[in-house]
């Protein structure tokens, strides 16, 4: 078995596959574990991504889960640790990005690390410490209306400092543009000033590749998934098609979506406009005690053998707030997640073996409902979203062929994502 070089901790399931996708594209063989494994690693891989569902839980619990993941990765021999969070940096004033970062730093006896959610391939860039989504500041992108973690400030130094006891600084684009030697020099300067965490500007993949060598000896890296493209070269690895090879796909096809992002709204509309079979889930009917999952599965039964089907709870921001006002933010979200997850499991029971899941929290609920403990990472569909394959022995209701599954962050993917996904796998 090869030596594990990179151990990753992701704060949600779609973020984990996003990170794993970039590592695979850069030449690493990657396995994603759903939660902290109870047994030692038994795969010959270069990196393991431990996917947690810790983004929106209490900071103390997020810290505890992350430290459990760290201990397991250290026991497997990981040489460097990567804490992965969302490219929209979505969190609350209390955390969890800052508290988890500081807890990992303390556990690793690490006095300095970087933080950047930059992912230019998905139009997430950082300039002068401000996070942009496309051409606008994060707080003008729609993320200000996120149902769980509304982002109303694009200044990452300010956002992260509010969550941290350690001082937060900036490595700006003028430094990054001069390359890894200049970045290393700036890190030394920040350390001398008592700064422990630095937001790093990046507006292109070239910036991330310049940053990579400067991180080679850093025990802990914290970032979105973009930084991952510059790390495998530090371990002597180069891109290879073998890194993303998966078993051949078969079986029925379906999409379930619990995301309310603008991107997912467009993807649902595109699927419907192309003539796709789609069914909307009404949260108020779930709250009224209607077995919406059973209804959805009865609707899908005669259709799924003929074409891909889509079951979605996606809605615009105003509709989401109306439902939250009646049910409460946490209960409305959890209730929909449970229903979508039950539908996903029911679809797999009916023979679906190619499943697309949209939404970070939804993906976590679906993976857990399917009993998936480990996934092999395969080819990219769109930036940040790969197809994965759950090994048969790790997936509860799945037969010997296993299941191909794509976990899509709400904000990721082109308008035609739901259609394109199955084309890529074919």
Secondary structure as GFF3:
##gff-version 3
##sequence-region A 1 426
A	DSSP	beta_strand	6	10	.	.	.	ID=ss1
A	DSSP	alpha_helix	13	25	.	.	.	ID=ss2
A	DSSP	beta_strand	30	34	.	.	.	ID=ss3
A	DSSP	beta_strand	47	51	.	.	.	ID=ss4
A	DSSP	alpha_helix	59	75	.	.	.	ID=ss5
A	DSSP	beta_strand	80	84	.	.	.	ID=ss6
A	DSSP	alpha_helix	97	108	.	.	.	ID=ss7
A	DSSP	beta_strand	113	116	.	.	.	ID=ss8
A	DSSP	three_ten_helix	120	122	.	.	.	ID=ss9
A	DSSP	beta_strand	124	127	.	.	.	ID=ss10
A	DSSP	beta_strand	130	133	.	.	.	ID=ss11
A	DSSP	beta_strand	136	137	.	.	.	ID=ss12
A	DSSP	three_ten_helix	138	140	.	.	.	ID=ss13
A	DSSP	three_ten_helix	143	145	.	.	.	ID=ss14
A	DSSP	alpha_helix	156	163	.	.	.	ID=ss15
A	DSSP	beta_strand	167	171	.	.	.	ID=ss16
A	DSSP	alpha_helix	173	176	.	.	.	ID=ss17
A	DSSP	alpha_helix	180	192	.	.	.	ID=ss18
A	DSSP	beta_strand	195	200	.	.	.	ID=ss19
A	DSSP	alpha_helix	205	214	.	.	.	ID=ss20
A	DSSP	beta_strand	220	223	.	.	.	ID=ss21
A	DSSP	three_ten_helix	226	230	.	.	.	ID=ss22
A	DSSP	three_ten_helix	232	235	.	.	.	ID=ss23
A	DSSP	three_ten_helix	241	244	.	.	.	ID=ss24
A	DSSP	beta_strand	252	257	.	.	.	ID=ss25
A	DSSP	alpha_helix	262	273	.	.	.	ID=ss26
A	DSSP	beta_strand	277	280	.	.	.	ID=ss27
A	DSSP	alpha_helix	283	287	.	.	.	ID=ss28
A	DSSP	alpha_helix	292	301	.	.	.	ID=ss29
A	DSSP	beta_strand	309	312	.	.	.	ID=ss30
A	DSSP	alpha_helix	317	327	.	.	.	ID=ss31
A	DSSP	alpha_helix	329	349	.	.	.	ID=ss32
A	DSSP	beta_strand	352	358	.	.	.	ID=ss33
A	DSSP	alpha_helix	360	369	.	.	.	ID=ss34
A	DSSP	beta_strand	374	382	.	.	.	ID=ss35
A	DSSP	beta_strand	385	390	.	.	.	ID=ss36
A	DSSP	three_ten_helix	392	394	.	.	.	ID=ss37
A	DSSP	beta_strand	403	408	.	.	.	ID=ss38
A	DSSP	alpha_helix	417	425	.	.	.	ID=ss39
###
